[in-house]
């Protein structure tokens, strides 16, 4: 016996004006690359550890980071609640549009893209500072900038031409 009634997911999405479509075309490497570039906890922790220790001292490192972690987890919990109430791929800008109107959605979408661009630039700059000593190159301002530009160029080529495994090495 087959149940032809639409599932709860289909009903919820149709309420928002969407059809149920989920394309699963990302491979493991692409999924890892997106997760690493957006979340990148290790990159931020490694590059900011010295700065935090120098500017804030041990007290900032032992109390400040756990406190910031607690508030970040609270923010993540509130976003998880929104995600369960509005389960669409639009994410934050869709939530903002549903809760505050189209102008709020537009504003949140632009803040999100600017934040992602800034985060990617910060990660690439940190990568440049981190990689130069391994290559035996002095980490002068010019060398860091050139490595940063090389990293950005590499990302641009990968994004333009597709998956990195498509390149013939």
C-alpha positions in Angstrom: 0.0 0.0 0.0 1.4 3.4 -1.0 0.8 6.6 0.9 0.2 9.4 -1.7 -0.3 12.2 0.8 2.4 14.8 0.7 5.0 14.6 3.5 5.2 17.3 6.1 8.4 18.7 4.4 6.6 19.1 1.1 3.7 20.9 2.9 6.0 23.2 4.8 8.0 24.2 1.7 4.8 24.7 -0.3 3.6 27.1 2.4 6.7 29.2 1.6 6.1 28.9 -2.1 8.9 26.4 -2.8 8.9 23.0 -4.4 10.9 20.2 -2.6 14.2 20.0 -4.6 17.5 19.1 -3.1 20.4 18.7 -5.4 23.2 16.7 -3.9 25.9 17.3 -6.4 28.7 18.4 -4.1 31.4 15.9 -3.5 33.4 15.3 -0.3 36.2 17.7 -1.2 33.9 20.5 -2.1 32.0 20.1 1.1 35.2 20.1 3.1 36.5 23.2 1.2 33.3 25.2 2.0 33.3 24.1 5.6 36.9 24.9 6.1 36.7 28.4 4.4 33.6 29.5 6.2 34.1 27.9 9.7 37.9 27.7 9.7 38.2 27.7 13.5 41.8 26.4 13.3 42.9 29.2 10.9 41.5 31.8 13.2 42.8 30.3 16.4 46.3 29.7 15.1 46.7 33.2 13.6 45.0 35.1 16.4 46.5 33.3 19.3 49.7 35.4 19.4 47.7 38.6 18.9 45.4 37.8 21.8 48.2 36.8 24.1 50.2 40.0 23.2 47.3 42.4 23.5 45.1 40.9 26.2 47.5 38.6 28.1 46.8 35.3 29.7 43.6 36.6 31.4 42.0 37.4 28.0 43.0 34.0 26.7 41.6 32.0 29.7 38.5 34.1 30.2 37.8 36.0 27.0 37.8 33.1 24.5 35.5 30.9 26.6 33.1 33.8 27.2 33.1 34.6 23.5 32.5 30.9 22.7 29.5 30.8 25.1 27.9 33.8 23.4 28.7 32.3 19.9 27.0 29.1 20.9 23.9 31.1 22.1 23.8 32.8 18.7 24.1 29.5 17.0 21.3 28.0 19.1 19.0 30.9 18.1 19.9 30.5 14.4 19.2 26.8 14.7 15.7 27.6 16.1 15.1 29.9 13.1 16.3 27.2 10.8 13.9 24.7 12.1 11.0 27.2 11.8 11.9 28.3 8.3 13.6 25.2 6.6 14.6 26.7 3.2 17.9 27.1 1.5 17.7 30.9 1.6 18.9 30.8 5.2 19.5 34.1 7.0 18.2 36.4 4.3 15.0 34.4 3.9 14.5 34.4 7.6 15.0 38.1 7.8 12.6 38.7 4.9 9.9 36.5 6.5 10.3 38.1 9.9 11.1 41.7 8.9 10.1 42.2 5.3 11.9 42.4 2.0 14.2 45.3 3.0 15.4 43.4 6.0 16.1 40.3 3.8 18.0 42.5 1.3 20.1 44.1 4.1 20.9 40.8 5.7 21.9 39.2 2.4 24.3 42.0 1.7 25.8 41.9 5.2 26.3 38.1 4.7 28.1 38.4 1.4 30.3 41.2 2.7 31.1 39.2 5.8 32.0 36.1 3.7 34.3 38.1 1.4 36.0 39.7 4.5 36.3 36.3 6.2 37.8 34.7 3.0 40.3 37.6 2.7 41.3 37.3 6.3 41.8 33.5 6.0 43.9 34.0 2.9 46.0 36.7 4.6 46.6 34.5 7.6 47.5 31.6 5.3 50.0 33.8 3.6 51.6 34.7 6.9 51.6 31.1 8.0 53.0 29.6 4.7 55.9 31.9 4.1 58.2 30.7 6.9 57.6 27.1 5.8 58.8 28.1 2.3 61.9 29.8 3.9 60.8 33.2 2.7 61.0 36.2 4.9 57.6 37.4 6.0 58.0 41.0 5.0 55.0 43.1 4.1 55.7 42.7 0.4 56.1 39.0 0.5 53.0 38.5 2.6 51.0 40.6 0.1 52.4 38.6 -2.9 51.5 35.3 -1.2 48.1 36.7 -0.3 47.6 37.7 -4.0 48.8 34.2 -5.1 46.3 32.5 -2.8 43.5 34.7 -4.0 44.4 34.0 -7.6 44.5 30.2 -6.8 41.0 30.5 -5.4 39.8 32.4 -8.3 41.1 29.8 -10.8 39.6 26.9 -8.8 36.2 28.7 -8.7 36.3 29.7 -12.4 37.4 26.3 -13.7 35.6 24.1 -11.3 36.8 21.2 -9.1 40.6 21.1 -8.4 40.6 17.4 -9.4 39.8 18.6 -13.0 43.3 20.0 -13.4 45.8 17.8 -15.1 48.9 17.9 -12.9 
